[in-house]
């Protein structure tokens, strides 16, 4: 594992301390975990963007044409006014 020094504004650090304390963690452990989550989210988003380039409206419509035209199962209905 590598260490970095990170300078953040005082108000951001206070918020970070507060969030970390609510999860009973040290600030550095909390910040490290959140940075890791952010990196994974960015990677996941990039992968979704890449996959979206392979799609097309024509293929979407072809797939939707295979869906049976029948009412939704109980509990899956759209709310009134949607």
C-alpha positions, 0 to 999 in steps of 0.5 A: 500500500502506498501513502499520499499526503492530501491537503483539503480545506478545513471545512471539508476535513471537519465534515470528513471527521464527522462522517468517519466518526459516525462509522466508527473509523479513523479519518484516514481509513474512512477517506481511503475507503471512499477514494477506493469506492470513487475509483471503482465507480469511475471505472464502472461508469467508463465500462458502461459508456464503452458498452453503450457504444455497442448498442443501437436503437434498432437492436433495442427495438428488436429486443423489446418486440420479443417482450409479451404484450400483457399486463404487469405482475401484481406489484409491478404496476406503474404508479397512477399518473406515470 
